[in-house]
């Protein structure tokens, strides 16, 4: 409560659709990360991590930031599964990371497979985000793209993450992504947004961007993505 910022709260609320206004305090993310660093591995943090469910949006974020200091993979996944049901917006979801996951991709993949079948929007989004964060280099396999694009539906925050993932994957795995674009394997929103994000990337060549423009579908772009 001592770190609340009403001006920042008012700025943040429109960015968090679906989050009740009375559960947002207005604490800036750098402050939450500083608190996590200060309290990591303490009895206070341990008690907080077990005090579920949380009331405030910032508590959920602080929870995941504290978990990022967990060095035991099995323990981390056990605790992550407990907090996932409370992740109710993109901002909480996209802040979930832990460096140890890079060393445990074989063990992580079954979790991702399970999360992709979830009926919870941000559990699915996290699965795709983890594919993007941890599986585009040494742990990459083309089957992972198929896993992501197999998720069907009209959920904006899932489709946006699929497009972000595909556009990022194109940097090192261009032909694999182009297969889906050339062969109309993506829904209209994901197809258009993948091309848009790839064209915006400074890591994709001008030649490839020109080719991507030729793969654009006709028709107006979804208004909510402008």
Secondary structure in CASP SS format (residue, H / E / C, confidence):
PFRMAT SS
TARGET T0000
AUTHOR 0000-0000-0000
METHOD secondary structure of the structure
MODEL  1
X C 1.00
X C 1.00
X C 1.00
X C 1.00
X C 1.00
X H 1.00
X H 1.00
X H 1.00
X H 1.00
X H 1.00
X H 1.00
X H 1.00
X H 1.00
X C 1.00
X C 1.00
X C 1.00
X C 1.00
X C 1.00
X C 1.00
X C 1.00
X H 1.00
X H 1.00
X H 1.00
X C 1.00
X C 1.00
X C 1.00
X C 1.00
X C 1.00
X H 1.00
X H 1.00
X H 1.00
X H 1.00
X H 1.00
X H 1.00
X H 1.00
X H 1.00
X H 1.00
X H 1.00
X H 1.00
X C 1.00
X C 1.00
X C 1.00
X H 1.00
X H 1.00
X H 1.00
X H 1.00
X H 1.00
X H 1.00
X H 1.00
X H 1.00
X C 1.00
X C 1.00
X C 1.00
X C 1.00
X C 1.00
X C 1.00
X H 1.00
X H 1.00
X H 1.00
X H 1.00
X H 1.00
X H 1.00
X H 1.00
X H 1.00
X H 1.00
X H 1.00
X H 1.00
X C 1.00
X C 1.00
X C 1.00
X C 1.00
X C 1.00
X H 1.00
X H 1.00
X H 1.00
X H 1.00
X H 1.00
X H 1.00
X H 1.00
X H 1.00
X H 1.00
X H 1.00
X H 1.00
X H 1.00
X C 1.00
X C 1.00
X C 1.00
X C 1.00
X C 1.00
X H 1.00
X H 1.00
X H 1.00
X H 1.00
X H 1.00
X C 1.00
X C 1.00
X C 1.00
X C 1.00
X H 1.00
X H 1.00
X H 1.00
X H 1.00
X H 1.00
X C 1.00
X H 1.00
X H 1.00
X H 1.00
X H 1.00
X H 1.00
X H 1.00
X H 1.00
X H 1.00
X H 1.00
X H 1.00
X H 1.00
X H 1.00
X C 1.00
X C 1.00
X C 1.00
X C 1.00
X H 1.00
X H 1.00
X H 1.00
X H 1.00
X H 1.00
X H 1.00
X H 1.00
X H 1.00
X H 1.00
X H 1.00
X H 1.00
X H 1.00
X H 1.00
X H 1.00
X C 1.00
X C 1.00
X C 1.00
X C 1.00
X C 1.00
X C 1.00
X C 1.00
X H 1.00
X H 1.00
X H 1.00
X H 1.00
X H 1.00
X H 1.00
X H 1.00
X H 1.00
X C 1.00
X C 1.00
X C 1.00
X C 1.00
X C 1.00
X C 1.00
X H 1.00
X H 1.00
X H 1.00
X H 1.00
X H 1.00
X H 1.00
X H 1.00
X H 1.00
X H 1.00
X H 1.00
X H 1.00
X H 1.00
X H 1.00
X H 1.00
X C 1.00
X C 1.00
X C 1.00
X C 1.00
X H 1.00
X H 1.00
X H 1.00
X H 1.00
X H 1.00
X H 1.00
X H 1.00
X H 1.00
X H 1.00
X C 1.00
X C 1.00
X C 1.00
X C 1.00
X C 1.00
X H 1.00
X H 1.00
X H 1.00
X H 1.00
X H 1.00
X H 1.00
X H 1.00
X H 1.00
X H 1.00
X H 1.00
X H 1.00
X H 1.00
X H 1.00
X C 1.00
X C 1.00
X C 1.00
X C 1.00
X C 1.00
X H 1.00
X H 1.00
X H 1.00
X H 1.00
X H 1.00
X H 1.00
X H 1.00
X H 1.00
X H 1.00
X C 1.00
X C 1.00
X C 1.00
X C 1.00
X C 1.00
X C 1.00
X C 1.00
X C 1.00
X H 1.00
X H 1.00
X H 1.00
X C 1.00
END
